[in-house]
Amino acid sequence: MKIYIRSILTIATVLLVGCSNSKINNYENYVTTFIADEGLTPLESIDSLYAVDLFVLNNQHIALVAQNQKSYLLTTPDNCENMYFAGKLILLNANDGVVKVNSGKVARVGDKYTECTFTGIYKLHSVQLDRLSRAKMSNHNNPQSSALNSSSSYPRGE
């Protein structure tokens, strides 16, 4: 009887972990497709980044809103972990308010310290940032959402 119960618990655990990872992977694919479909041009650096807000979209994508209300999408390597549930993020290596690809970093502070280098920076229009945020919420609430499965479900940037 104990073996039977352990087997059921093991199978249930594997299924739960698999389902939670599919939500994250589904959104990750959405963001990658979004970058290509929107024709977002990679930037080498961004400046005037005083008083920024950082929003984690997933482990590899972070939205940044600068004091001047300009929005950016920051990408990190695939091995960047523990960002998704970050309570607080800070920018590192922002010399004189300038963040550069492959030298600028973001750090998760608090319960787990994680530091990741930016591998990409993309300028976002406010409507694009809104769509990425809505898609994240949609994925969180419903991983099978059609908003994530159709690249034409978001408006083109201005």
Steps between C-alpha positions, in 0.01 A plus 500: 500500500785740583661438162169571326454833682862602436459419131187713474667791682807476275288504184294794627816697582647437155177613334481819707860595425447431130189718485665793676798486263273494194346834608843660518619344173180604322553864599871480419413386147244780477760766589752358251234505227392849609856633454519356148146594392532855628836538328657631820851626427768407753675792668860501625427725798244731656568812703325740737383216721437678824212383720404193301235237563578139416229240436580131461313346209680165538852380584639617164299820442474813714311819419666826596318835521731801532426828675432657159221240448696317229458123513748227416507122485815349649600143425724278711666164425303176511685397816376805692280358776299613800389830345136407443400527866734787589371741761759765412739553209782750465715610206875444533780654290288795392785751475364854473156358429619295199420129469684299233441158346738230632621719789186635666348272762183456698501347848224342702540601862323363802442134576719380209778700341524449125699711256458488120664687213283660232536328163254726321326836531195600292302826496129450566207730430247522783246289308761227458581502871129480580460198271794317655361570849149387405635185337696422816185535711300298249763224508502504879121462515455273197805332342296398194390857424457583134681829563819298537435261215440762231767749405239727341316550829696813591511832316811609315720765658463866415 
